[in-house]
Amino acid sequence: MLLVLFLVMVSIAAYAYAIRPAAKSPPKSGQPAKATRDAGSATTVPETLEGALVAQLATSEITQRQYIRAMESLAARDEVRRPLTVPPEDDSIA
């Protein structure tokens, strides 16, 4: 029984060690600290318009219908600005 309790305690300690956040060293003097980006963090700033729309949808600032319409207009804008072209079919490859 004592051995089972010991094994449970060791496994809990190993799990806690594995999931603990990594220790971060302070930035060197004279250098600003780098901003870290975490996918689950609410403090990250979207870098694209699509990211901003997703953030607004996630925080309920816009509805799903507004998100879909905005994405449709972005797709239409991209089609005009950067149309996709299909390369010519080459029979010698097959």
N, C-alpha and C positions, 0 to 999 in steps of 0.2 A: 504494500500500500504506500509506503514511504517512497519507494522508487517511482511509482506512478505520479505521485504529487511532485516529485523532483523533476520528472520529465515534462509535466505540464508547465511548471514554472519556467524551465529552460526554454520551452517552445514559445511561451508568452514573451519572454525577454528577447528572444531572437526575432519575433515578429515586430515588437516595438522598435528594436534597433533597425530593422529593415525599412520601416515606414517613416522613421523620423526624418525631418527635413535636413538637408545637407548643410553643414556649417559653412558660412560664408565669411571670407576674410574681408576686413574693411578695405576700402579703396586706398591706393597709395596716395600720399600727400601730393596735392597739386592736380590730381585727376578727379573729375567728377564721377560720381557713382553711375554706373550704367543702369538704365531702366530695364527691369525684367518684365517679360510678357508671359502671362499665364493664361491659358485658354479659358479657365473658369473664373478668372478675375474680372470684377466689374469695373476696374479702373483702367483697363486697356482701351486705347483709342483705335477705332477702326481705321485702316489705311486706305480702304477703297469705298466707293459708293455702295457696292453690294454689302460690304461689311457693316456700314452704317445702317442700311435697311434691315439687316438681320438683327442688329442691336436694338433698333426701334421696335421690331416685331417681338423680340424677346422681352422687352420691358413694357409691352402693350401700349406703346406710343402710337402705333399704327395697327390697323386691323390686317387680317390675312388677305382680304380682298385688296386693300391699298398696297400691300407688299407685292401681290401678284401683278397688279397694274403697273407699279413702278418697275418691276423686273421686265415686264413686257416692253415698256417704253425704252428701257436700257438695251434690250435685245434689238429693238428696231433701230435705235441710234447706232449700235455697233454694226448692224448690217449695212448701214449707209456709209459709216466711216471706214470700216475694215471688212469688206465682204469676203466671205470664204469662197475659194475657188477649188474646184475638184480637178486634180491633175488628170491629164489625158490617159486613157487606158492604153496600156502597152501589152500587146498579145505575145511578145517575145518572152515575157516573164513566166507565163504559164507553161 
